[in-house]
């Protein structure tokens, strides 16, 4: 079995650390724009226990404007090259085929496509031509201006049947499309896309509770709940008031433990150290259940 297949087929829930090299990501925009700071933060996450570093250079927060392809390429490839040299497993959070191509040429092992192959139709073909993993995420809307308009697509959070059924069916349709583009099924990982076209608690909690449905697809499942708006809303509704970043990270760690206990492939988080401890307990819980 190759190292890439071991990564895909792991029995342990992995920890993916977020490295946002952006001006305007919702929780840490601008902190890691300097190449040296980006590299150091990636190293810090590795030392804190991250199994994968997920590098993104374009914010996907609601209303974010697209960065130029050149800026994204420069930011991503520089950080990827440095972290790969330090032994990191690197994932690239991009919807652009040119960025994916350049990062894979530098040695990245994973492409994390929040559009699930729908924004740049060439991206799945690039993945198919490389030996890498491909994370296919559910999302109905795109960044502001991505289709020529000034705002994201019109309301995309209405789910005709129920959110779990609709998201699952739509995500499986996206997977079918990337398989037709030539991506091998043993390279696919799925992500229900918490917070993407899903603003409220009522959109996201059913997807977490329904994790087993996504697992029954046969594809490993990535969960990205870290610091999402619905986490803050849940804490606010519980009477905590306006949650601090520490509150969000504590709640994220709790969700990380639950995801590990239910067998998620990986959790994608900003605070690696907190979720490392949580994953340890969640994985131990699952071990004693079996």
ZASESE-126226 format. One record per residue: residue number from 1; residue in one letter; chain; x negated, y, z negated of N, C-alpha, C, O in turn. Coordinates in steps of 0.1 Angstrom, whole numbers, plus 5000, padded with zeros to 4 digits. Layout:
(r NUM a A (X Y Z) (X Y Z) (X Y Z) (X Y Z)),
...
This chain:
(r 1 x A (4992 4988 5000) (5000 5000 5000) (4991 5012 5000) (4982 5013 4992)),
(r 2 x A (4994 5022 5008) (4987 5034 5009) (4990 5043 4997) (5000 5042 4990)),
(r 3 x A (4981 5053 4995) (4983 5062 4984) (4996 5070 4986) (5003 5073 4976)),
(r 4 x A (4999 5074 4998) (5011 5081 5001) (5023 5073 4998) (5033 5078 4993)),
(r 5 x A (5023 5060 5001) (5034 5051 4998) (5036 5049 4983) (5047 5049 4978)),
(r 6 x A (5025 5049 4976) (5026 5048 4962) (5032 5060 4956) (5040 5059 4946)),
(r 7 x A (5029 5072 4961) (5035 5084 4957) (5050 5084 4960) (5058 5088 4951)),
(r 8 x A (5054 5079 4971) (5068 5079 4975) (5076 5069 4966) (5087 5071 4962)),
(r 9 x A (5069 5057 4963) (5076 5046 4957) (5074 5046 4942) (5078 5036 4936)),
(r 10 x A (5068 5056 4936) (5065 5055 4922) (5077 5052 4913) (5088 5056 4916)),
(r 11 x A (5074 5045 4902) (5085 5042 4892) (5086 5053 4881) (5095 5053 4874)),
(r 12 x A (5075 5061 4881) (5075 5072 4871) (5080 5085 4877) (5077 5088 4888)),
(r 13 x A (5088 5092 4869) (5092 5105 4873) (5080 5115 4874) (5073 5117 4863)),
(r 14 x A (5077 5121 4885) (5066 5129 4887) (5069 5144 4883) (5081 5148 4883)),
(r 15 x A (5059 5151 4881) (5060 5166 4877) (5054 5174 4888) (5042 5174 4891)),
(r 16 x A (5063 5182 4895) (5059 5191 4905) (5058 5205 4900) (5069 5211 4896)),
(r 17 x A (5047 5211 4900) (5045 5225 4895) (5047 5235 4906) (5042 5233 4917)),
(r 18 x A (5054 5246 4903) (5057 5256 4913) (5047 5267 4914) (5043 5273 4904)),
(r 19 x A (5041 5269 4926) (5032 5280 4928) (5038 5289 4939) (5036 5287 4951)),
(r 20 x A (5044 5300 4934) (5050 5310 4943) (5040 5321 4946) (5037 5329 4937)),
(r 21 x A (5036 5321 4959) (5027 5332 4963) (5035 5342 4971) (5035 5343 4983)),
(r 22 x A (5044 5349 4963) (5054 5358 4969) (5054 5371 4961) (5050 5372 4950)),
(r 23 x A (5060 5381 4968) (5063 5394 4961) (5075 5394 4952) (5076 5401 4942)),
(r 24 x A (5085 5386 4956) (5099 5388 4951) (5106 5375 4947) (5118 5375 4947)),
(r 25 x A (5099 5364 4943) (5106 5353 4938) (5112 5357 4925) (5107 5366 4918)),
(r 26 x A (5124 5351 4921) (5132 5357 4911) (5126 5357 4897) (5129 5365 4889)),
(r 27 x A (5117 5347 4894) (5111 5347 4880) (5096 5350 4879) (5092 5354 4869)),
(r 28 x A (5089 5349 4890) (5074 5351 4889) (5069 5358 4902) (5057 5356 4905)),
(r 29 x A (5077 5365 4909) (5073 5372 4921) (5061 5382 4918) (5062 5390 4909)),
(r 30 x A (5051 5381 4926) (5039 5390 4925) (5028 5386 4916) (5017 5391 4916)),
(r 31 x A (5031 5376 4907) (5021 5372 4897) (5009 5365 4904) (4998 5366 4899)),
(r 32 x A (5011 5358 4915) (5000 5349 4920) (4997 5353 4935) (4992 5345 4942)),
(r 33 x A (5000 5366 4939) (4996 5370 4952) (4981 5370 4955) (4977 5367 4966)),
(r 34 x A (4974 5374 4945) (4959 5374 4946) (4954 5360 4948) (4958 5351 4940)),
(r 35 x A (4946 5357 4958) (4942 5343 4961) (4935 5337 4949) (4937 5325 4946)),
(r 36 x A (4927 5344 4942) (4920 5338 4930) (4930 5335 4919) (4928 5324 4913)),
(r 37 x A (4940 5343 4917) (4950 5341 4907) (4958 5329 4910) (4962 5321 4902)),
(r 38 x A (4961 5328 4923) (4969 5316 4928) (4962 5303 4926) (4967 5293 4921)),
(r 39 x A (4949 5303 4929) (4941 5291 4927) (4940 5288 4912) (4941 5276 4909)),
(r 40 x A (4938 5298 4904) (4936 5295 4890) (4949 5290 4884) (4949 5281 4875)),
(r 41 x A (4960 5296 4888) (4973 5291 4883) (4976 5276 4887) (4981 5268 4879)),
(r 42 x A (4972 5273 4899) (4974 5259 4904) (4965 5250 4895) (4970 5239 4892)),
(r 43 x A (4953 5254 4893) (4944 5246 4884) (4950 5244 4870) (4949 5234 4864)),
(r 44 x A (4955 5255 4865) (4961 5255 4851) (4973 5245 4851) (4974 5237 4841)),
(r 45 x A (4981 5245 4861) (4992 5235 4862) (4987 5221 4863) (4992 5212 4856)),
(r 46 x A (4976 5219 4870) (4970 5205 4871) (4965 5201 4857) (4968 5189 4853)),
(r 47 x A (4958 5209 4850) (4953 5206 4837) (4964 5204 4827) (4963 5197 4817)),
(r 48 x A (4976 5210 4829) (4987 5209 4820) (4995 5196 4823) (5004 5193 4816)),
(r 49 x A (4992 5189 4834) (4998 5176 4837) (5007 5176 4849) (5014 5166 4851)),
(r 50 x A (5006 5185 4858) (5013 5185 4871) (5007 5174 4880) (4995 5172 4881)),
(r 51 x A (5016 5166 4886) (5012 5155 4895) (5011 5161 4909) (5003 5156 4917)),
(r 52 x A (5019 5171 4912) (5020 5178 4925) (5020 5193 4923) (5027 5197 4914)),
(r 53 x A (5014 5200 4932) (5015 5215 4932) (5023 5218 4945) (5019 5215 4956)),
(r 54 x A (5034 5225 4943) (5043 5229 4954) (5040 5244 4957) (5044 5253 4949)),
(r 55 x A (5034 5247 4969) (5030 5260 4972) (5040 5266 4982) (5043 5261 4992)),
(r 56 x A (5046 5278 4978) (5055 5285 4987) (5051 5299 4988) (5047 5305 4978)),
(r 57 x A (5053 5305 5000) (5049 5319 5002) (5061 5327 5007) (5059 5338 5013)),
(r 58 x A (5073 5322 5006) (5085 5329 5010) (5096 5327 5000) (5100 5316 4997)),
(r 59 x A (5100 5338 4994) (5111 5337 4984) (5124 5332 4990) (5127 5336 5001)),
(r 60 x A (5131 5323 4983) (5144 5319 4987) (5155 5323 4978) (5166 5318 4978)),
(r 61 x A (5152 5334 4970) (5163 5339 4961) (5173 5346 4970) (5171 5350 4981)),
(r 62 x A (5186 5347 4965) (5196 5353 4973) (5193 5367 4977) (5188 5375 4970)),
(r 63 x A (5194 5370 4990) (5191 5383 4996) (5177 5385 5000) (5174 5396 5005)),
(r 64 x A (5168 5375 4998) (5154 5377 5001) (5152 5379 5016) (5159 5373 5024)),
(r 65 x A (5142 5388 5019) (5139 5390 5033) (5128 5380 5037) (5120 5376 5029)),
(r 66 x A (5128 5376 5050) (5118 5367 5055) (5104 5374 5055) (5103 5386 5059)),
(r 67 x A (5094 5367 5052) (5080 5372 5054) (5076 5369 5068) (5081 5359 5074)),
(r 68 x A (5066 5375 5073) (5061 5372 5086) (5054 5358 5086) (5049 5354 5076)),
(r 69 x A (5054 5352 5097) (5048 5339 5098) (5033 5340 5095) (5027 5331 5089)),
(r 70 x A (5026 5351 5099) (5012 5352 5097) (5009 5353 5082) (5000 5347 5077)),
(r 71 x A (5017 5361 5074) (5015 5363 5060) (5017 5349 5053) (5010 5346 5044)),
(r 72 x A (5028 5342 5057) (5030 5329 5051) (5019 5320 5054) (5014 5312 5045)),
(r 73 x A (5014 5319 5066) (5003 5311 5070) (4990 5314 5061) (4984 5305 5056)),
(r 74 x A (4987 5327 5060) (4975 5331 5053) (4976 5327 5038) (4966 5321 5033)),
(r 75 x A (4987 5329 5032) (4989 5326 5018) (4989 5311 5015) (4982 5307 5006)),
(r 76 x A (4996 5304 5023) (4998 5289 5021) (4985 5282 5023) (4980 5274 5015)),
(r 77 x A (4979 5284 5035) (4967 5276 5039) (4955 5279 5030) (4948 5270 5026)),
(r 78 x A (4953 5292 5025) (4942 5295 5016) (4944 5287 5003) (4934 5281 4998)),
(r 79 x A (4956 5288 4997) (4958 5281 4984) (4957 5266 4986) (4952 5259 4977)),
(r 80 x A (4963 5261 4996) (4963 5246 4998) (4949 5241 4999) (4945 5231 4993)),
(r 81 x A (4941 5248 5007) (4927 5243 5009) (4919 5243 4996) (4912 5234 4993)),
(r 82 x A (4921 5254 4988) (4914 5255 4975) (4918 5244 4966) (4910 5237 4959)),
(r 83 x A (4931 5241 4965) (4937 5232 4955) (4934 5217 4960) (4931 5209 4951)),
(r 84 x A (4935 5215 4972) (4931 5201 4977) (4917 5198 4974) (4913 5187 4971)),
(r 85 x A (4908 5208 4976) (4894 5206 4972) (4892 5203 4958) (4882 5197 4954)),
(r 86 x A (4901 5207 4949) (4901 5204 4935) (4908 5191 4931) (4910 5188 4920)),
(r 87 x A (4912 5184 4942) (4919 5171 4939) (4934 5171 4938) (4939 5160 4934)),
(r 88 x A (4940 5182 4941) (4955 5182 4939) (4962 5175 4950) (4958 5176 4962)),
(r 89 x A (4973 5169 4947) (4983 5165 4957) (4992 5178 4959) (4998 5183 4950)),
(r 90 x A (4992 5182 4972) (4998 5195 4975) (5010 5193 4984) (5010 5186 4994)),
(r 91 x A (5021 5200 4980) (5033 5201 4987) (5035 5215 4992) (5031 5224 4985)),
(r 92 x A (5040 5217 5004) (5042 5230 5010) (5057 5233 5012) (5064 5226 5019)),
(r 93 x A (5061 5243 5005) (5075 5248 5005) (5076 5257 5017) (5073 5269 5015)),
(r 94 x A (5081 5252 5028) (5082 5261 5040) (5094 5256 5049) (5097 5244 5048)),
(r 95 x A (5099 5265 5057) (5109 5261 5067) (5103 5263 5081) (5111 5262 5091)),
(r 96 x A (5090 5266 5082) (5084 5269 5095) (5075 5258 5100) (5067 5253 5092)),
(r 97 x A (5077 5254 5112) (5069 5243 5117) (5054 5247 5118) (5045 5238 5116)),
(r 98 x A (5051 5259 5122) (5037 5264 5123) (5030 5263 5110) (5018 5259 5109)),
(r 99 x A (5037 5267 5099) (5031 5267 5086) (5029 5252 5081) (5018 5249 5076)),
(r 100 x A (5039 5244 5084) (5037 5230 5081) (5025 5224 5088) (5017 5216 5082)),
(r 101 x A (5024 5226 5101) (5013 5221 5109) (5000 5225 5103) (4991 5217 5101)),
(r 102 x A (4998 5238 5100) (4985 5243 5095) (4982 5237 5082) (4970 5233 5079)),
(r 103 x A (4992 5236 5073) (4989 5230 5059) (4986 5215 5060) (4977 5211 5053)),
(r 104 x A (4993 5208 5068) (4990 5194 5070) (4976 5192 5076) (4969 5182 5072)),
(r 105 x A (4972 5200 5085) (4959 5200 5090) (4948 5202 5079) (4937 5197 5080)),
(r 106 x A (4952 5210 5069) (4942 5212 5058) (4942 5201 5048) (4934 5200 5039)),
(r 107 x A (4952 5191 5049) (4952 5180 5040) (4964 5179 5030) (4964 5171 5022)),
(r 108 x A (4974 5188 5032) (4986 5187 5024) (4993 5174 5026) (4993 5168 5038)),
(r 109 x A (5000 5168 5016) (5006 5155 5017) (5021 5155 5018) (5027 5146 5022)),
(r 110 x A (5027 5167 5015) (5042 5168 5014) (5046 5181 5020) (5040 5191 5018)),
(r 111 x A (5057 5180 5028) (5064 5192 5033) (5078 5192 5026) (5085 5183 5026)),
(r 112 x A (5080 5204 5019) (5093 5206 5011) (5101 5216 5019) (5098 5228 5018)),
(r 113 x A (5111 5211 5026) (5118 5220 5035) (5132 5223 5029) (5141 5214 5030)),
(r 114 x A (5134 5235 5024) (5147 5238 5017) (5158 5239 5027) (5170 5238 5023)),
(r 115 x A (5155 5240 5040) (5166 5240 5050) (5170 5226 5054) (5179 5224 5062)),
(r 116 x A (5162 5216 5050) (5165 5202 5054) (5164 5200 5069) (5172 5192 5074)),
(r 117 x A (5155 5207 5076) (5153 5205 5090) (5162 5213 5099) (5162 5211 5111)),
(r 118 x A (5170 5222 5093) (5180 5229 5101) (5176 5243 5106) (5181 5249 5115)),
(r 119 x A (5166 5249 5099) (5162 5263 5103) (5152 5263 5114) (5153 5271 5123)),
(r 120 x A (5142 5254 5114) (5133 5253 5125) (5133 5239 5129) (5128 5230 5123)),
(r 121 x A (5140 5237 5141) (5142 5223 5146) (5129 5216 5150) (5130 5203 5151)),
(r 122 x A (5118 5223 5151) (5106 5217 5154) (5099 5211 5142) (5090 5202 5143)),
(r 123 x A (5103 5215 5130) (5096 5211 5118) (5097 5196 5116) (5086 5190 5113)),
(r 124 x A (5108 5189 5117) (5108 5174 5116) (5099 5167 5126) (5093 5157 5122)),
(r 125 x A (5098 5173 5137) (5089 5167 5147) (5074 5168 5143) (5066 5159 5145)),
(r 126 x A (5070 5179 5137) (5057 5181 5131) (5055 5171 5121) (5044 5164 5121)),
(r 127 x A (5064 5169 5112) (5063 5159 5101) (5061 5145 5107) (5053 5137 5103)),
(r 128 x A (5069 5142 5117) (5069 5129 5124) (5055 5126 5129) (5051 5114 5131)),
(r 129 x A (5048 5136 5133) (5035 5134 5139) (5023 5133 5129) (5012 5131 5133)),
(r 130 x A (5027 5134 5116) (5017 5134 5106) (5021 5123 5095) (5032 5120 5094)),
(r 131 x A (5011 5118 5088) (5014 5109 5078) (5015 5117 5065) (5006 5119 5057)),
(r 132 x A (5028 5120 5062) (5031 5129 5050) (5045 5126 5046) (5052 5119 5053)),
(r 133 x A (5048 5130 5034) (5062 5129 5029) (5070 5142 5033) (5064 5152 5035)),
(r 134 x A (5083 5140 5034) (5092 5151 5038) (5104 5152 5029) (5112 5143 5028)),
(r 135 x A (5104 5163 5022) (5116 5165 5013) (5127 5172 5020) (5125 5184 5025)),
(r 136 x A (5138 5166 5021) (5150 5171 5029) (5160 5177 5018) (5165 5169 5011)),
(r 137 x A (5162 5190 5018) (5170 5196 5008) (5183 5200 5014) (5184 5204 5026)),
(r 138 x A (5194 5200 5006) (5207 5205 5010) (5207 5220 5008) (5204 5225 4997)),
(r 139 x A (5212 5227 5018) (5214 5242 5017) (5223 5246 5029) (5219 5242 5041)),
(r 140 x A (5234 5253 5027) (5242 5257 5038) (5239 5270 5044) (5243 5274 5055)),
(r 141 x A (5232 5279 5036) (5229 5292 5040) (5214 5295 5042) (5206 5287 5036)),
(r 142 x A (5211 5305 5049) (5196 5308 5051) (5193 5322 5045) (5201 5329 5040)),
(r 143 x A (5180 5325 5046) (5175 5338 5041) (5182 5349 5049) (5185 5348 5061)),
(r 144 x A (5183 5361 5043) (5188 5373 5049) (5180 5375 5062) (5167 5375 5061)),
(r 145 x A (5186 5378 5073) (5179 5381 5085) (5175 5369 5093) (5170 5371 5104)),
(r 146 x A (5176 5357 5088) (5171 5346 5095) (5179 5343 5108) (5174 5336 5117)),
(r 147 x A (5191 5347 5108) (5199 5345 5120) (5202 5359 5127) (5211 5360 5135)),
(r 148 x A (5194 5369 5123) (5195 5382 5130) (5204 5392 5122) (5205 5403 5126)),
(r 149 x A (5210 5387 5111) (5219 5396 5104) (5211 5402 5092) (5199 5400 5090)),
(r 150 x A (5218 5411 5085) (5211 5418 5073) (5214 5411 5060) (5208 5415 5050)),
(r 151 x A (5222 5401 5060) (5226 5394 5048) (5227 5379 5050) (5228 5375 5062)),
(r 152 x A (5226 5371 5039) (5228 5357 5041) (5241 5353 5047) (5250 5362 5048)),
(r 153 x A (5242 5341 5053) (5255 5337 5059) (5266 5339 5049) (5264 5340 5037)),
(r 154 x A (5278 5340 5054) (5290 5342 5046) (5292 5331 5036) (5285 5321 5037)),
(r 155 x A (5301 5333 5026) (5302 5324 5015) (5300 5309 5019) (5307 5304 5028)),
(r 156 x A (5291 5302 5013) (5288 5288 5016) (5290 5279 5004) (5286 5268 5004)),
(r 157 x A (5297 5285 4994) (5298 5277 4981) (5312 5271 4980) (5316 5266 4969)),
(r 158 x A (5320 5271 4990) (5333 5264 4989) (5332 5250 4994) (5327 5247 5005)),
(r 159 x A (5336 5240 4986) (5334 5226 4989) (5348 5220 4989) (5355 5219 4979)),
(r 160 x A (5352 5216 5001) (5366 5213 5004) (5371 5201 4996) (5382 5201 4992)),
(r 161 x A (5362 5191 4994) (5367 5179 4987) (5362 5180 4972) (5370 5185 4964)),
(r 162 x A (5350 5177 4969) (5344 5181 4957) (5329 5183 4960) (5324 5177 4969)),
(r 163 x A (5322 5190 4951) (5308 5194 4954) (5299 5182 4955) (5291 5181 4964)),
(r 164 x A (5301 5171 4947) (5293 5160 4948) (5295 5152 4961) (5285 5149 4968)),
(r 165 x A (5307 5150 4965) (5309 5143 4977) (5305 5151 4989) (5298 5145 4998)),
(r 166 x A (5308 5163 4990) (5304 5171 5001) (5289 5173 5003) (5283 5172 5014)),
(r 167 x A (5282 5176 4992) (5268 5177 4992) (5261 5164 4996) (5252 5164 5005)),
(r 168 x A (5266 5153 4991) (5260 5140 4994) (5262 5137 5009) (5252 5134 5016)),
(r 169 x A (5274 5139 5014) (5277 5136 5028) (5269 5145 5037) (5263 5141 5047)),
(r 170 x A (5268 5158 5034) (5261 5167 5042) (5246 5164 5042) (5239 5165 5052)),
(r 171 x A (5241 5161 5030) (5226 5158 5029) (5223 5145 5037) (5212 5145 5043)),
(r 172 x A (5232 5135 5037) (5229 5123 5044) (5229 5126 5059) (5222 5119 5067)),
(r 173 x A (5238 5135 5063) (5238 5139 5078) (5225 5146 5081) (5220 5144 5092)),
(r 174 x A (5219 5154 5072) (5206 5160 5075) (5195 5150 5076) (5187 5151 5085)),
(r 175 x A (5196 5140 5067) (5186 5129 5068) (5187 5122 5081) (5177 5119 5087)),
(r 176 x A (5199 5119 5085) (5201 5112 5098) (5194 5120 5110) (5188 5114 5119)),
(r 177 x A (5196 5133 5109) (5190 5142 5120) (5175 5141 5120) (5168 5141 5130)),
(r 178 x A (5168 5141 5108) (5154 5141 5107) (5149 5127 5111) (5138 5126 5117)),
(r 179 x A (5156 5117 5108) (5152 5103 5113) (5153 5102 5128) (5144 5096 5134)),
(r 180 x A (5163 5108 5134) (5164 5109 5149) (5152 5117 5155) (5148 5114 5166)),
(r 181 x A (5147 5126 5147) (5135 5134 5152) (5122 5126 5151) (5112 5131 5156)),
(r 182 x A (5123 5114 5145) (5111 5106 5144) (5105 5104 5131) (5095 5097 5129)),
(r 183 x A (5110 5111 5120) (5105 5109 5107) (5108 5095 5102) (5120 5091 5103)),
(r 184 x A (5098 5088 5096) (5100 5074 5091) (5108 5075 5078) (5106 5083 5070)),
(r 185 x A (5118 5066 5077) (5126 5066 5064) (5118 5065 5052) (5122 5070 5041)),
(r 186 x A (5107 5057 5052) (5099 5055 5040) (5090 5068 5037) (5083 5068 5028)),
(r 187 x A (5092 5079 5045) (5085 5091 5042) (5095 5102 5037) (5091 5113 5033)),
(r 188 x A (5108 5099 5036) (5118 5108 5032) (5121 5108 5017) (5122 5098 5011)),
(r 189 x A (5122 5120 5012) (5127 5123 4998) (5139 5133 4999) (5138 5142 5008)),
(r 190 x A (5149 5131 4991) (5160 5140 4992) (5161 5149 4980) (5157 5145 4969)),
(r 191 x A (5168 5160 4982) (5170 5170 4971) (5183 5176 4973) (5186 5182 4983)),
(r 192 x A (5192 5175 4963) (5206 5181 4964) (5206 5196 4964) (5217 5202 4967)),
(r 193 x A (5195 5203 4962) (5194 5217 4963) (5202 5225 4953) (5211 5233 4956)),
(r 194 x A (5199 5222 4940) (5206 5230 4929) (5203 5245 4932) (5192 5249 4934)),
(r 195 x A (5214 5252 4931) (5213 5267 4932) (5214 5272 4946) (5217 5284 4948)),
(r 196 x A (5212 5263 4956) (5213 5267 4970) (5227 5265 4975) (5231 5253 4976)),
(r 197 x A (5234 5276 4979) (5248 5275 4982) (5256 5269 4970) (5267 5264 4972)),
(r 198 x A (5251 5271 4958) (5258 5265 4946) (5255 5275 4935) (5246 5272 4927)),
(r 199 x A (5262 5286 4934) (5259 5296 4924) (5263 5293 4909) (5256 5298 4900)),
(r 200 x A (5273 5285 4907) (5279 5283 4894) (5275 5270 4887) (5270 5261 4893)),
(r 201 x A (5278 5270 4874) (5277 5258 4866) (5285 5246 4873) (5281 5235 4874)),
(r 202 x A (5297 5250 4878) (5306 5240 4883) (5301 5234 4896) (5306 5223 4900)),
(r 203 x A (5291 5241 4903) (5286 5235 4915) (5274 5226 4912) (5271 5217 4919)),
(r 204 x A (5267 5229 4901) (5254 5222 4898) (5254 5211 4889) (5248 5200 4891)),
(r 205 x A (5262 5212 4878) (5263 5201 4868) (5268 5188 4874) (5263 5177 4871)),
(r 206 x A (5278 5189 4883) (5283 5176 4889) (5272 5169 4897) (5271 5157 4898)),
(r 207 x A (5262 5177 4903) (5251 5171 4911) (5241 5164 4901) (5236 5153 4905)),
(r 208 x A (5239 5170 4890) (5230 5164 4880) (5236 5151 4874) (5230 5141 4873)),
(r 209 x A (5249 5153 4870) (5256 5141 4865) (5257 5130 4875) (5257 5118 4872)),
(r 210 x A (5258 5134 4888) (5259 5124 4899) (5246 5119 4905) (5246 5115 4916)),
(r 211 x A (5235 5121 4897) (5222 5117 4902) (5221 5103 4907) (5215 5100 4917)),
(r 212 x A (5229 5094 4901) (5228 5080 4905) (5234 5078 4919) (5230 5069 4926)),
(r 213 x A (5244 5086 4923) (5249 5085 4937) (5238 5088 4947) (5237 5081 4956)),
(r 214 x A (5230 5099 4944) (5219 5102 4954) (5209 5091 4954) (5203 5087 4964)),
(r 215 x A (5206 5085 4942) (5196 5074 4941) (5201 5062 4949) (5193 5054 4955)),
(r 216 x A (5214 5059 4949) (5219 5048 4956) (5217 5049 4971) (5219 5039 4979)),
(r 217 x A (5214 5061 4976) (5211 5062 4991) (5198 5054 4994) (5196 5051 5006)),
(r 218 x A (5190 5051 4984) (5178 5044 4987) (5166 5053 4988) (5154 5049 4989)),
(r 219 x A (5168 5067 4989) (5158 5076 4990) (5154 5082 4976) (5163 5084 4968)),
(r 220 x A (5141 5084 4973) (5138 5091 4961) (5144 5105 4960) (5146 5111 4970)),
(r 221 x A (5147 5109 4948) (5154 5122 4946) (5146 5132 4938) (5141 5129 4927)),
(r 222 x A (5144 5144 4944) (5138 5155 4937) (5148 5164 4931) (5158 5167 4937)),
(r 223 x A (5146 5168 4919) (5155 5178 4912) (5148 5191 4909) (5137 5190 4902)),
(r 224 x A (5153 5202 4913) (5147 5215 4910) (5157 5224 4903) (5164 5232 4909)),
(r 225 x A (5157 5223 4890) (5167 5231 4882) (5160 5242 4875) (5166 5251 4869)),
(r 226 x A (5147 5243 4876) (5139 5253 4868) (5143 5267 4870) (5143 5273 4880)),
(r 227 x A (5147 5273 4858) (5150 5287 4857) (5162 5292 4867) (5163 5304 4870)),
(r 228 x A (5170 5282 4871) (5181 5286 4880) (5192 5294 4873) (5193 5293 4861)),
(r 229 x A (5199 5301 4880) (5210 5310 4875) (5220 5302 4867) (5225 5306 4856)),
(r 230 x A (5223 5290 4871) (5233 5282 4864) (5228 5278 4850) (5236 5276 4841)),
(r 231 x A (5215 5276 4849) (5209 5273 4836) (5212 5285 4826) (5216 5283 4815)),
(r 232 x A (5209 5297 4831) (5211 5309 4822) (5226 5310 4819) (5230 5314 4808)),
(r 233 x A (5235 5307 4829) (5249 5309 4827) (5254 5299 4816) (5262 5302 4808)),
(r 234 x A (5248 5287 4817) (5253 5277 4807) (5248 5281 4793) (5256 5279 4783)),
(r 235 x A (5236 5286 4792) (5232 5291 4778) (5240 5303 4774) (5243 5304 4762)),
(r 236 x A (5243 5312 4783) (5251 5323 4779) (5265 5319 4775) (5270 5324 4765)),
(r 237 x A (5271 5310 4782) (5284 5305 4778) (5284 5298 4764) (5294 5298 4757)),
(r 238 x A (5273 5292 4761) (5271 5286 4748) (5269 5295 4736) (5268 5291 4725)),
(r 239 x A (5269 5308 4739) (5268 5319 4729) (5254 5323 4726) (5251 5330 4716)),
(r 240 x A (5244 5319 4735) (5230 5323 4732) (5228 5338 4736) (5218 5344 4731)),
(r 241 x A (5237 5344 4743) (5235 5357 4748) (5227 5357 4761) (5228 5348 4768)),
(r 242 x A (5220 5368 4763) (5212 5369 4775) (5199 5360 4773) (5190 5364 4765)),
(r 243 x A (5198 5349 4780) (5187 5340 4777) (5173 5346 4782) (5172 5352 4792)),
(r 244 x A (5163 5344 4773) (5150 5348 4777) (5144 5337 4786) (5150 5327 4788)),
(r 245 x A (5132 5340 4792) (5125 5330 4800) (5122 5318 4792) (5122 5307 4797)),
(r 246 x A (5118 5320 4779) (5116 5308 4770) (5128 5299 4769) (5127 5287 4770)),
(r 247 x A (5140 5306 4768) (5152 5298 4767) (5154 5290 4780) (5158 5278 4779)),
(r 248 x A (5152 5297 4791) (5154 5290 4804) (5144 5278 4805) (5148 5267 4810)),
(r 249 x A (5132 5280 4801) (5122 5269 4802) (5125 5258 4792) (5122 5246 4796)),
(r 250 x A (5130 5261 4780) (5134 5251 4771) (5145 5242 4777) (5145 5230 4776)),
(r 251 x A (5155 5249 4783) (5167 5242 4789) (5162 5234 4801) (5167 5223 4803)),
(r 252 x A (5153 5239 4809) (5147 5232 4820) (5140 5219 4815) (5142 5209 4821)),
(r 253 x A (5133 5220 4804) (5126 5208 4799) (5136 5198 4794) (5134 5186 4797)),
(r 254 x A (5147 5202 4788) (5157 5193 4785) (5163 5185 4797) (5165 5173 4797)),
(r 255 x A (5165 5193 4808) (5170 5187 4820) (5160 5178 4826) (5163 5167 4832)),
(r 256 x A (5147 5181 4825) (5136 5173 4830) (5136 5159 4822) (5135 5149 4829)),
(r 257 x A (5138 5159 4809) (5139 5147 4802) (5151 5138 4806) (5149 5126 4808)),
(r 258 x A (5162 5145 4809) (5174 5137 4813) (5172 5132 4827) (5176 5120 4830)),
(r 259 x A (5166 5139 4836) (5163 5135 4850) (5154 5123 4849) (5155 5113 4857)),
(r 260 x A (5143 5123 4841) (5134 5112 4839) (5142 5100 4834) (5139 5088 4839)),
(r 261 x A (5150 5102 4824) (5158 5090 4819) (5167 5084 4829) (5169 5072 4829)),
(r 262 x A (5171 5092 4839) (5180 5087 4849) (5173 5083 4862) (5179 5080 4872)),
(r 263 x A (5159 5084 4862) (5152 5079 4873) (5150 5088 4885) (5148 5083 4896)),
(r 264 x A (5150 5101 4883) (5146 5110 4894) (5132 5107 4898) (5123 5103 4890)),
(r 265 x A (5129 5110 4911) (5115 5108 4916) (5106 5118 4910) (5095 5115 4907)),
(r 266 x A (5111 5131 4910) (5103 5142 4905) (5112 5153 4900) (5123 5154 4905)),
(r 267 x A (5106 5162 4892) (5113 5174 4888) (5103 5185 4892) (5091 5184 4890)),
(r 268 x A (5109 5196 4897) (5101 5208 4902) (5103 5219 4892) (5114 5224 4890)),
(r 269 x A (5092 5223 4885) (5093 5232 4874) (5083 5243 4875) (5072 5242 4881)),
(r 270 x A (5086 5254 4867) (5076 5265 4866) (5067 5263 4854) (5055 5266 4855)),
(r 271 x A (5073 5259 4843) (5065 5257 4831) (5061 5242 4830) (5069 5234 4825)),
(r 272 x A (5049 5239 4834) (5045 5225 4835) (5043 5219 4821) (5048 5207 4819)),
(r 273 x A (5037 5226 4813) (5033 5220 4800) (5046 5215 4792) (5046 5205 4786)),
(r 274 x A (5056 5224 4792) (5068 5221 4785) (5075 5208 4791) (5080 5200 4783)),
(r 275 x A (5076 5208 4804) (5083 5197 4810) (5074 5184 4810) (5080 5173 4811)),
(r 276 x A (5061 5185 4809) (5053 5173 4808) (5057 5165 4795) (5058 5153 4796)),
(r 277 x A (5058 5172 4784) (5062 5165 4772) (5076 5160 4773) (5079 5149 4768)),
(r 278 x A (5085 5167 4779) (5099 5163 4781) (5100 5150 4790) (5107 5141 4787)),
(r 279 x A (5092 5150 4801) (5092 5138 4809) (5087 5126 4802) (5092 5115 4805)),
(r 280 x A (5077 5128 4794) (5071 5117 4786) (5082 5110 4778) (5083 5098 4778)),
(r 281 x A (5090 5118 4771) (5101 5112 4763) (5112 5106 4771) (5117 5095 4769)),
(r 282 x A (5116 5113 4782) (5126 5108 4791) (5122 5095 4797) (5130 5086 4799)),
(r 283 x A (5110 5094 4802) (5105 5082 4808) (5104 5070 4798) (5107 5059 4801)),
(r 284 x A (5100 5073 4786) (5100 5063 4775) (5114 5058 4772) (5116 5046 4771)),
(r 285 x A (5123 5067 4772) (5137 5064 4769) (5142 5054 4780) (5148 5043 4777)),
(r 286 x A (5139 5057 4793) (5143 5048 4804) (5136 5034 4803) (5142 5024 4805)),
(r 287 x A (5123 5034 4799) (5116 5022 4797) (5122 5013 4787) (5123 5001 4789)),
(r 288 x A (5127 5018 4776) (5133 5010 4766) (5147 5006 4769) (5153 4997 4763)),
(r 289 x A (5154 5013 4779) (5167 5008 4783) (5166 4996 4792) (5175 4988 4792)),
(r 290 x A (5155 4995 4799) (5153 4984 4809) (5148 4971 4803) (5147 4961 4809)),
